[in-house]
Amino acid sequence: MDTDPRNPSQTDFWSFCDGINAGGCKPAFSEAMRRMYGLKDDVDALPPMPVDGDTWSVMLSWALPTRSFLEFVMFSRMFVDALDAQMYEEHHLTGHCPLSLSKDRHCYSRVLELLVNVWAYHSARRMVFVNPETGLMQEQHMFKNRRGQMRINWFSYNTLKNMDEDLAELSDSEDPNRHWLWPSTGEVFWQGLYERERSLRHKEKEKRKQKSLEKLNRMRKRHRQQVIGKYVKPPPDMEESSNSSLLAV
């Protein structure tokens, strides 16, 4: 962030975010976090991003291991949903975005380009800057400097997974026609879904078994055709005379 041309005065993280979002970054971020975690008004919902002399990532210039990336996606889809819930109606009806001084179709993009920093810092990930010109790697925001600053409980995998499952359960009972961004941003899985699928498979199995039993019962009880008549073999003398007459002809 310290080399970004939009940050000539070298402001701190949240000031920079406000600067590129018409002053609306901190209030929007705080409200999104309150919606995600159900925080009360007296709780500070804005995660601290302290000035420690290191830099932050901007413009989506980052890479993550697969497992970490999937965790970040789980967090970010919930955050974007909470952000959308507070801004969609006004933005959709008027075209005005609270994060822009003019009408802007890409309302959330400038907040989202900084989101990975908040998640990585507070979920205790190592943050390494790679110089694109020299390839020099430098770790930023060392763990020893983060003590007392990280909100690990908010960003832990178990916390996010439980929140994700709660939303998945809620999506089963919500009106599918109402505007809700979260179900459209990825797959929806929760424990009840597995149980429901298992129950459906069991019902299908029982249904096939019942049909098989009914078929066997029908076969056992079906009406059998009576024999019209029996073939009676003629006596030997009559059989011989018949054969001799045939030879004479």
Helices and strands as residue ranges (DSSP letters): H 13-19, H 25-37, H 66-94, H 109-122, E 127-130, E 137-140, H 143-146, H 152-155, H 157-173, G 182-184, H 191-221, H 236-248
